Amino acid sequence: MNYVATDYVPKVSKKLLGPARIFNAGLCGITLLGLTKMSLTSPGGIKGAVKGLWNPLPETGKETK
């Protein structure tokens, strides 16, 4: 994504290149954290990872009304 920012952001504004690179680094960090969470909390394999995205965690403890 850094190369995409380097190619296309200066066409809009040269001053936005630095913030665009910081945004890309932040987006990379958020993606890394999300994938790490998914790999640690869902069962193994691709099938388990996909199920882990949409299935809620099982409820534990007492129900609150």
N, CA, C and O atoms as a Tinker XYZ file with bonds, in Angstrom:
   260  protein
     1  N      0.823000   -1.195000    0.000000    73     2
     2  CA     0.000000    0.000000    0.000000    64     1     3
     3  C      0.866000    1.259000    0.000000    63     2     4     5
     4  O      0.434000    2.315000   -0.460000    81     3
     5  N      2.074000    1.143000    0.510000    73     3     6
     6  CA     2.950000    2.306000    0.513000    64     5     7
     7  C      3.270000    2.741000   -0.915000    63     6     8     9
     8  O      3.352000    3.936000   -1.199000    81     7
     9  N      3.448000    1.780000   -1.808000    73     7    10
    10  CA     3.728000    2.130000   -3.209000    64     9    11
    11  C      2.509000    2.770000   -3.868000    63    10    12    13
    12  O      2.657000    3.676000   -4.688000    81    11
    13  N      1.319000    2.315000   -3.524000    73    11    14
    14  CA     0.103000    2.923000   -4.060000    64    13    15
    15  C      0.006000    4.365000   -3.584000    63    14    16    17
    16  O     -0.306000    5.261000   -4.368000    81    15
    17  N      0.274000    4.593000   -2.287000    73    15    18
    18  CA     0.249000    5.957000   -1.765000    64    17    19
    19  C      1.312000    6.821000   -2.447000    63    18    20    21
    20  O      1.065000    7.983000   -2.771000    81    19
    21  N      2.491000    6.245000   -2.660000    73    19    22
    22  CA     3.569000    6.996000   -3.307000    64    21    23
    23  C      3.201000    7.384000   -4.736000    63    22    24    25
    24  O      3.581000    8.459000   -5.199000    81    23
    25  N      2.469000    6.524000   -5.438000    73    23    26
    26  CA     2.088000    6.811000   -6.815000    64    25    27
    27  C      0.920000    7.778000   -6.927000    63    26    28    29
    28  O      0.953000    8.690000   -7.753000    81    27
    29  N     -0.111000    7.594000   -6.109000    73    27    30
    30  CA    -1.362000    8.305000   -6.341000    64    29    31
    31  C     -1.615000    9.507000   -5.438000    63    30    32    33
    32  O     -2.301000   10.440000   -5.856000    81    31
    33  N     -1.089000    9.519000   -4.218000    73    31    34
    34  CA    -1.364000   10.637000   -3.313000    64    33    35
    35  C     -0.740000   11.942000   -3.804000    63    34    36    37
    36  O     -1.399000   12.977000   -3.705000    81    35
    37  N      0.487000   11.961000   -4.327000    73    35    38
    38  CA     1.026000   13.237000   -4.811000    64    37    39
    39  C      0.218000   13.863000   -5.948000    63    38    40    41
    40  O      0.308000   15.070000   -6.172000    81    39
    41  N     -0.560000   13.072000   -6.659000    73    39    42
    42  CA    -1.411000   13.636000   -7.711000    64    41    43
    43  C     -2.518000   14.482000   -7.105000    63    42    44    45
    44  O     -3.008000   15.413000   -7.745000    81    43
    45  N     -2.922000   14.165000   -5.863000    73    43    46
    46  CA    -3.940000   14.949000   -5.171000    64    45    47
    47  C     -3.273000   16.116000   -4.458000    63    46    48    49
    48  O     -3.627000   17.273000   -4.683000    81    47
    49  N     -2.309000   15.811000   -3.600000    73    47    50
    50  CA    -1.568000   16.832000   -2.867000    64    49    51
    51  C     -0.275000   16.220000   -2.344000    63    50    52    53
    52  O     -0.286000   15.132000   -1.768000    81    51
    53  N      0.841000   16.918000   -2.547000    73    51    54
    54  CA     2.124000   16.394000   -2.084000    64    53    55
    55  C      2.234000   16.432000   -0.567000    63    54    56    57
    56  O      2.999000   15.664000    0.015000    81    55
    57  N      1.481000   17.314000    0.080000    73    55    58
    58  CA     1.515000   17.416000    1.540000    64    57    59
    59  C      0.806000   16.248000    2.214000    63    58    60    61
    60  O      1.018000   16.019000    3.405000    81    59
    61  N     -0.023000   15.506000    1.498000    73    59    62
    62  CA    -0.761000   14.388000    2.078000    64    61    63
    63  C      0.019000   13.076000    2.064000    63    62    64    65
    64  O     -0.456000   12.075000    2.601000    81    63
    65  N      1.189000   13.062000    1.467000    73    63    66
    66  CA     1.943000   11.809000    1.361000    64    65    67
    67  C      2.354000   11.263000    2.730000    63    66    68    69
    68  O      2.220000   10.064000    2.975000    81    67
    69  N      2.844000   12.109000    3.615000    73    67    70
    70  CA     3.235000   11.668000    4.958000    64    69    71
    71  C      2.053000   11.127000    5.755000    63    70    72    73
    72  O      2.134000   10.017000    6.282000    81    71
    73  N      0.943000   11.889000    5.859000    73    71    74
    74  CA    -0.227000   11.362000    6.571000    64    73    75
    75  C     -0.806000   10.096000    5.938000    63    74    76    77
    76  O     -1.327000    9.238000    6.651000    81    75
    77  N     -0.723000    9.968000    4.629000    73    75    78
    78  CA    -1.221000    8.753000    3.973000    64    77    79
    79  C     -0.378000    7.547000    4.352000    63    78    80    81
    80  O     -0.910000    6.452000    4.534000    81    79
    81  N      0.917000    7.733000    4.473000    73    79    82
    82  CA     1.790000    6.633000    4.891000    64    81    83
    83  C      1.523000    6.251000    6.352000    63    82    84    85
    84  O      1.531000    5.068000    6.692000    81    83
    85  N      1.287000    7.238000    7.210000    73    83    86
    86  CA     0.954000    6.960000    8.612000    64    85    87
    87  C     -0.378000    6.219000    8.692000    63    86    88    89
    88  O     -0.522000    5.277000    9.472000    81    87
    89  N     -1.350000    6.644000    7.886000    73    87    90
    90  CA    -2.648000    5.963000    7.850000    64    89    91
    91  C     -2.473000    4.506000    7.413000    63    90    92    93
    92  O     -3.079000    3.612000    8.003000    81    91
    93  N     -1.655000    4.258000    6.392000    73    91    94
    94  CA    -1.414000    2.887000    5.927000    64    93    95
    95  C     -0.742000    2.043000    7.002000    63    94    96    97
    96  O     -1.070000    0.866000    7.156000    81    95
    97  N      0.186000    2.622000    7.742000    73    95    98
    98  CA     0.842000    1.876000    8.828000    64    97    99
    99  C     -0.166000    1.544000    9.926000    63    98   100   101
   100  O     -0.145000    0.438000   10.468000    81    99
   101  N     -1.048000    2.487000   10.260000    73    99   102
   102  CA    -2.088000    2.237000   11.258000    64   101   103
   103  C     -3.051000    1.165000   10.803000    63   102   104   105
   104  O     -3.439000    0.299000   11.587000    81   103
   105  N     -3.437000    1.217000    9.550000    73   103   106
   106  CA    -4.345000    0.215000    8.991000    64   105   107
   107  C     -3.701000   -1.166000    9.015000    63   106   108   109
   108  O     -4.374000   -2.161000    9.284000    81   107
   109  N     -2.419000   -1.230000    8.740000    73   107   110
   110  CA    -1.679000   -2.494000    8.811000    64   109   111
   111  C     -1.681000   -3.032000   10.240000    63   110   112   113
   112  O     -1.868000   -4.230000   10.453000    81   111
   113  N     -1.474000   -2.154000   11.216000    73   111   114
   114  CA    -1.475000   -2.576000   12.615000    64   113   115
   115  C     -2.833000   -3.096000   13.061000    63   114   116   117
   116  O     -2.908000   -4.107000   13.759000    81   115
   117  N     -3.904000   -2.421000   12.669000    73   115   118
   118  CA    -5.254000   -2.863000   13.022000    64   117   119
   119  C     -5.554000   -4.211000   12.373000    63   118   120   121
   120  O     -6.151000   -5.086000   13.001000    81   119
   121  N     -5.145000   -4.380000   11.128000    73   119   122
   122  CA    -5.354000   -5.657000   10.438000    64   121   123
   123  C     -4.583000   -6.772000   11.134000    63   122   124   125
   124  O     -5.106000   -7.872000   11.315000    81   123
   125  N     -3.343000   -6.490000   11.524000    73   123   126
   126  CA    -2.532000   -7.485000   12.223000    64   125   127
   127  C     -3.175000   -7.883000   13.548000    63   126   128   129
   128  O     -3.222000   -9.069000   13.877000    81   127
   129  N     -3.670000   -6.912000   14.312000    73   127   130
   130  CA    -4.325000   -7.221000   15.582000    64   129   131
   131  C     -5.592000   -8.046000   15.372000    63   130   132   133
   132  O     -5.848000   -8.990000   16.119000    81   131
   133  N     -6.382000   -7.696000   14.363000    73   131   134
   134  CA    -7.603000   -8.443000   14.087000    64   133   135
   135  C     -7.330000   -9.872000   13.671000    63   134   136   137
   136  O     -8.006000  -10.792000   14.134000    81   135
   137  N     -6.357000  -10.072000   12.812000    73   135   138
   138  CA    -6.018000  -11.431000   12.391000    64   137   139
   139  C     -5.430000  -12.245000   13.537000    63   138   140   141
   140  O     -5.676000  -13.447000   13.639000    81   139
   141  N     -4.652000  -11.593000   14.401000    73   139   142
   142  CA    -4.103000  -12.288000   15.561000    64   141   143
   143  C     -5.217000  -12.712000   16.507000    63   142   144   145
   144  O     -5.219000  -13.840000   17.002000    81   143
   145  N     -6.163000  -11.817000   16.759000    73   143   146
   146  CA    -7.296000  -12.149000   17.629000    64   145   147
   147  C     -8.095000  -13.299000   17.039000    63   146   148   149
   148  O     -8.491000  -14.220000   17.753000    81   147
   149  N     -8.328000  -13.243000   15.746000    73   147   150
   150  CA    -9.098000  -14.294000   15.092000    64   149   151
   151  C     -8.373000  -15.633000   15.173000    63   150   152   153
   152  O     -9.006000  -16.664000   15.398000    81   151
   153  N     -7.070000  -15.629000   14.996000    73   151   154
   154  CA    -6.336000  -16.898000   15.027000    64   153   155
   155  C     -6.252000  -17.471000   16.433000    63   154   156   157
   156  O     -6.167000  -18.689000   16.592000    81   155
   157  N     -6.273000  -16.629000   17.450000    73   155   158
   158  CA    -6.166000  -17.115000   18.820000    64   157   159
   159  C     -7.504000  -17.559000   19.409000    63   158   160   161
   160  O     -7.532000  -18.432000   20.277000    81   159
   161  N     -8.616000  -16.970000   18.951000    73   159   162
   162  CA    -9.902000  -17.257000   19.573000    64   161   163
   163  C    -10.775000  -18.223000   18.794000    63   162   164   165
   164  O    -11.741000  -18.739000   19.354000    81   163
   165  N    -10.483000  -18.489000   17.541000    73   163   166
   166  CA   -11.312000  -19.412000   16.767000    64   165   167
   167  C    -10.580000  -20.739000   16.610000    63   166   168   169
   168  O     -9.352000  -20.789000   16.688000    81   167
   169  N    -11.344000  -21.827000   16.384000    73   167   170
   170  CA   -10.684000  -23.120000   16.166000    64   169   171
   171  C     -9.794000  -23.076000   14.923000    63   170   172   173
   172  O     -9.950000  -22.195000   14.078000    81   171
   173  N     -8.881000  -24.005000   14.815000    73   171   174
   174  CA    -7.887000  -23.991000   13.758000    64   173   175
   175  C     -8.435000  -24.167000   12.355000    63   174   176   177
   176  O     -9.573000  -24.593000   12.157000    81   175
   177  N     -7.620000  -23.839000   11.413000    73   175   178
   178  CA    -7.941000  -24.001000   10.006000    64   177   179
   179  C     -8.717000  -22.831000    9.425000    63   178   180   181
   180  O     -9.217000  -21.969000   10.147000    81   179
   181  N     -8.803000  -22.823000    8.098000    73   179   182
   182  CA    -9.517000  -21.752000    7.404000    64   181   183
   183  C    -11.005000  -21.806000    7.735000    63   182   184   185
   184  O    -11.631000  -20.770000    7.961000    81   183
   185  N    -11.564000  -22.999000    7.762000    73   183   186
   186  CA   -12.987000  -23.150000    8.071000    64   185   187
   187  C    -13.294000  -22.604000    9.468000    63   186   188   189
   188  O    -14.285000  -21.896000    9.648000    81   187
   189  N    -12.474000  -22.919000   10.433000    73   187   190
   190  CA   -12.670000  -22.419000   11.788000    64   189   191
   191  C    -12.500000  -20.909000   11.877000    63   190   192   193
   192  O    -13.212000  -20.243000   12.627000    81   191
   193  N    -11.559000  -20.371000   11.114000    73   191   194
   194  CA   -11.348000  -18.926000   11.128000    64   193   195
   195  C    -12.547000  -18.193000   10.549000    63   194   196   197
   196  O    -12.962000  -17.162000   11.078000    81   195
   197  N    -13.105000  -18.718000    9.467000    73   195   198
   198  CA   -14.278000  -18.090000    8.862000    64   197   199
   199  C    -15.477000  -18.182000    9.810000    63   198   200   201
   200  O    -16.239000  -17.224000    9.945000    81   199
   201  N    -15.641000  -19.331000   10.462000    73   199   202
   202  CA   -16.712000  -19.466000   11.448000    64   201   203
   203  C    -16.502000  -18.509000   12.615000    63   202   204   205
   204  O    -17.468000  -17.967000   13.151000    81   203
   205  N    -15.259000  -18.296000   13.010000    73   203   206
   206  CA   -14.954000  -17.400000   14.114000    64   205   207
   207  C    -15.299000  -15.957000   13.829000    63   206   208   209
   208  O    -15.492000  -15.173000   14.758000    81   207
   209  N    -15.380000  -15.590000   12.570000    73   207   210
   210  CA   -15.738000  -14.220000   12.226000    64   209   211
   211  C    -17.209000  -13.923000   12.492000    63   210   212   213
   212  O    -17.553000  -12.825000   12.929000    81   211
   213  N    -18.077000  -14.897000   12.229000    73   211   214
   214  CA   -19.511000  -14.616000   12.288000    64   213   215
   215  C    -20.240000  -15.248000   13.468000    63   214   216   217
   216  O    -21.325000  -14.793000   13.829000    81   215
   217  N    -19.679000  -16.268000   14.067000    73   215   218
   218  CA   -20.352000  -16.909000   15.190000    64   217   219
   219  C    -20.029000  -16.164000   16.482000    63   218   220   221
   220  O    -18.863000  -15.865000   16.743000    81   219
   221  N    -21.042000  -15.859000   17.294000    73   219   222
   222  CA   -20.750000  -15.188000   18.566000    64   221   223
   223  C    -20.098000  -16.166000   19.544000    63   222   224   225
   224  O    -20.241000  -17.382000   19.409000    81   223
   225  N    -19.390000  -15.627000   20.518000    73   223   226
   226  CA   -18.787000  -16.451000   21.542000    64   225   227
   227  C    -19.885000  -17.060000   22.408000    63   226   228   229
   228  O    -20.903000  -16.405000   22.627000    81   227
   229  N    -19.724000  -18.277000   22.906000    73   227   230
   230  CA   -20.740000  -18.883000   23.754000    64   229   231
   231  C    -20.891000  -18.096000   25.055000    63   230   232   233
   232  O    -19.918000  -17.607000   25.628000    81   231
   233  N    -22.151000  -17.992000   25.503000    73   231   234
   234  CA   -22.412000  -17.231000   26.732000    64   233   235
   235  C    -22.010000  -18.077000   27.944000    63   234   236   237
   236  O    -22.239000  -19.285000   27.984000    81   235
   237  N    -21.414000  -17.419000   28.912000    73   235   238
   238  CA   -21.045000  -18.090000   30.150000    64   237   239
   239  C    -21.608000  -17.292000   31.317000    63   238   240   241
   240  O    -21.770000  -16.075000   31.225000    81   239
   241  N    -21.900000  -17.967000   32.391000    73   239   242
   242  CA   -22.375000  -17.289000   33.583000    64   241   243
   243  C    -23.893000  -17.168000   33.606000    63   242   244   245
   244  O    -24.608000  -17.850000   32.872000    81   243
   245  N    -24.357000  -16.276000   34.472000    73   243   246
   246  CA   -25.789000  -16.084000   34.675000    64   245   247
   247  C    -26.373000  -15.156000   33.625000    63   246   248   249
   248  O    -25.687000  -14.286000   33.089000    81   247
   249  N    -27.636000  -15.356000   33.345000    73   247   250
   250  CA   -28.332000  -14.441000   32.445000    64   249   251
   251  C    -28.793000  -13.226000   33.242000    63   250   252   253
   252  O    -29.206000  -13.356000   34.394000    81   251
   253  N    -28.724000  -12.065000   32.640000    73   251   254
   254  CA   -29.195000  -10.851000   33.282000    64   253   255
   255  C    -30.481000  -10.414000   32.611000    63   254   256   257
   256  O    -30.612000  -10.451000   31.387000    81   255
   257  N    -31.412000  -10.006000   33.427000    73   255   258
   258  CA   -32.707000   -9.558000   32.885000    64   257   259
   259  C    -32.932000   -8.112000   33.169000    63   258   260
   260  O    -33.966000   -7.561000   32.790000    81   259
